[in-house]
Amino acid sequence: MSQSAPLRPEYAGRGAGLQSASRAARVIPSMDDSSSQVKYLIFDCEAIADGELISRVKYPDAELPPVEAIQRFRSETAADRPDGKDILPVTYMLPVSVAIAKVDPRGRLLDLVTLDSPQYRPHVITKLFWQGWQHYKRPTLVTFNGRGYDLPLLELAAFRYGYSVPAWFNSEEKSYDQSRNRYNSFAHLDLSDLISNFGATRLSGGLNLLANLIGKPGKTGIDGSKVQDMYHAGEVQAINDYCRCDVLDTYFVFLRTRVLMGKLKLEEEQALVDEAHKWLSERAEAVPAYRHYLDHWGEWHPPQD
């Protein structure tokens, strides 16, 4: 049994251990003691609008209460967008959920946590995220479209709250060594950039499509456009449960991209998928989000010649 690295309060969560895959025909490659190290942090964020900021910046003369300012901005945004969505710019948002999967060098899922549970305070979430990244010796951050949303959200939050992250904002390094360099996949691997060749093609369907291509749940009734209303309804835990499921989709898409890149053999990837399924099953009673995810789990089989 491979155990995760010792947990610090930053990223402490339920169940760090993993057991071997349930299907003997699929064998995970042997690993030395370094397999317990956290090599990748696969994460996703959900955010809410800062009504006070919107009121001050967008409508300085109207003196709107925060909730009214948010609603007005959402209505104006929906009217201006061709798709009618009321998704606000990341610059006006605060993180209310960050879910993180800790993954070892060979792709094994070690743990999955949400930050600052059950309070989910934006300033604490931000602090713990950047502390955790440094605590685990700056592993590769893995996201889906994180370069365009999740990381700017957490960077602006660090700016807002006065947190220092010099290893991330290392702008004095050579350009290709800078953590925020678009092409530095050792610091940040954005799976959207990888699949779309850095925007050369429009990845219509996004993470939901990619997850469905490999038999994983994808969106199951909730998406990011519903988060603000869920927050106003007091459903913060449900937001974080949804965020966990997005991270799981991202994890499984990440594994398939390792096959695509020749970093994993298909049978190795499938063994890791089986092991992750068992890991989720063992925790499904304690974590309802995992039961929901497993209830929507599909099947994927390689094509037959």
N, C-alpha and C positions, 0 to 999 in steps of 0.2 A: 504494500500500500504506500502510495506516495503522498506525503503531507505537504501542506502549503508552508511558506515561510512564516515565522512567528508573527502574530498579528499585533499591531500597535493600535491604540484607540482611533487613529485617523481612519483606518479602513477596517475596523473590527466588524465582524459579521457572523452569521450563523454558519457553522459547518465548514471547516477548512479542508477536511480530508477527502480523499477520493479512493475508490476501490477499482479493481481491474474490470475491464469490459466483460459484460455478461455473456457475450457470444464467443466461445472459444476459438471459432474459426477466424476471428479477427484479432490479430495480436498487435498490441502497441509496441513499437520498437523499444529495446532496452535503453535505459538512461542511467547515468551516474548520479551522484548526490546533487549535482547542479540542477536536476529536474525540478527540485522544489523551489528554485528561485523564480521570482516574478520577472519575466522578460517583457510581457506586454500588459498594459492596462487598457482594456477595451471598455469604452464608456459612452454614455449618452446623457444628455441634459434635457430637462423640461423647464420652461420658464414662464413667468407671469409678468404682466406689465406693471411698471412703477407709476401708479396714478398721480402721485405728487409731482414727480418729475415731468410727466406729460402735461399736467396742468400748468406748471411754471414755464416750460419751454415752448409748448405748442399753443397754449391759450393764456398768455400772461395777463391779459386784460379782462378775461371772463371770470376769473376767480372760481373756477369749477371745482367742486369736490372731486377727490381722486376717482371714485367709481364713475362719475359722470364724464370726467375727462377721458377715461379709458374707453367708455362706450362711444363717445363722439369720435375719437381717433379710429376705433375699429370700424365704425360706420363709414367714415371718410375713406379709409384704406380699402374697404370692400368695394366702394363705389368707383375707386380709381383703378382697381386691378381688373384685367380682362376675365380672370377666373372667378371674380366675386369673393375671394377669400379675404378674411380680415386679419391676416397674419401681420403683426406689427414688426418694425425694424428691430434688430437685436440690440441696438443702442438704447432702447427704452425698456429693456427687459431685465429681470432678476432671476437667478437660478433658484428653483424651488424643489428640484430633484436632480441628483446626479447618481446614477447607478454605474457600478464599475465591476467588471469581471477581471480577476487576476489570473493570468495565464502563464504557464511555464515555457521554457525555450522550445519544446517540441509541440506545443499547442494544447496541453492538458489544462482543463479548467480546474483551478485551485479553489476559488471562492468567488462569490458575487455579493456585493454589498450596496446599500444605499447610505449616503452620507447624512449625518446628523439626525438619524431616526430616533424618536418619532417627531421631533420638533421641526426639522427641515427649515432652519433659518438660513436665509441667503448668505449672510456674512460668514456664518460658521461653515456652511457647505463649501464656500469658496476657499476659506482658510484650510480646511481639511483636505481639499483636493490637491492644492499645491504643496502642502506639507507631505501628503502621502506620496506624491510623485518623487519628491526629493528623498523621502525615507527609503523608498525601494530602489534608490540609486538611479533615478531617472530612466525608467524603462520606456520602451516605445509606446506612445499613445496611439490607440487605434480607434477610429471613428468612421461613421458614414456621414459625409458632408460636414465633418467637424471643422474643417478649415473655413467654411463659410458661416458657421453658426455657433457650434458648441464652444470652440476655443475662443473666438471673439467674445462670447458671453462671459467666460471665466476670466479672460484677460481684462475686460472692462470692469468686472466686479473686483478684481485685485486692485485696479487703479482707483476705483471708487472708495474701497475700504482701506487703502494705504498699505497693502501687503507687498513685500519685496520678493521678487522671483528672478534674481539675476541669471540663473542658469537657463531660464526660458527666454528672457529678453537679453540675450548675449550678442548684441548687435556689433560689438567690437571684434568678434571673431571673423575669420574668413567667411565669405558669403555662404559657401556650401556647408560650413560647420555650424551656422546659426540655427538654433532650434526651430525658429519660425520660418526658415527658408521653405518655400513651397515644395521643393524637390528633395528635401532632407527626410527620407522615409525612415531613417533610424530614430529620429526624434518623434515624428508623427506620420503615421500611415493612414491616409484618408482613402477608404475603400471606394468611395465615389470617384475620386480622382483616378484611382488605379483602373477601375473598370471602364471609365469613360475616356481614358487617355487624357486626363487633365482638361476635360471639357470639350474634347474634339468631337464627341458625339453627345447628344442629349439622352441621358439615361431615364427615359420615360418609365414611370412605375417605381423607380427608386428602390429603397431597401425592401419594401413590400414585395415587389416583383422578384428581386433576387432571392429572397427567402422562400417564396413559393416555388421558384425553379428547382430548389433543392429539397422540397418537401417539408419546409418549416412553416410555422403559423402565419408570419407576417401580421398585418393589421387585423384585429379581431373585434372591431366595434368602437375602438377608441383611436383617435389620432391627435396630433399636436394642436389642431385647431380647436379642440374641445377643452384644453387644459385650463384656460382662463375661467370659463364658466364652471368647471369642476372645482377650481380653487375657491371661487365665490360661494359655492355650495358646501364648502367645508370638506371636500373629498381629496384632501392632500395625500392620504395614504393610497388611495386609488391611483392618483397620479404617479406615485412612486412605484406601485405595482406595474403599471403600464410601462414605466421606464425600464424596469427589470426585463420585461419581455422584449423591448426593443434591443437591449444589450444582448440578450440571448440570440436574437436574429442576427445581430451584427457579428457575434462570436462564430456562428455557424457559417455565415458568409465569409468571414475571415479564413476559416479552415479551408473552404473550397478554393479561395484565392491562393492558398499555399500549395494546393494541388496544381492550380493553373501555372504557378511560377516554378514548379518543380521542386519545391521545398518539402513536400509530403507526397508519398505515394497514395493512391486512392484508397487502398486497403488500410493504410495507416490513418487516413482521415476518417474512414468509416468506423474504425475502432475507437477513435476519440469521440465521435458522435455517439456511439453506443455507451461509452463510459459516462459522457455528459448526461445522457438520458437516464442512466441509473442514478447518477448524482442528484438530478432533479427529483426523481421518483422517491428517493430516500428522504427528501426534505419537503415533499409536496404537502404533507399534512400540516407542517408548521408554517409554511409559506404559501398561502393561497394562490399567489401569482404563478407559482410553479405548476400547481394543479391545473390552472387555467391554460397555461402554455402546453402542458402535456395533453390536455383534452382536445387541443386543436392541432396536435402533431400529425403530420402527414407521412407519407412513405416516399422514398426515393430509391430507385434501383438503376444500376448502370445498364446501358443498352446491351443487348445480346447480339452477337455476330450472326 
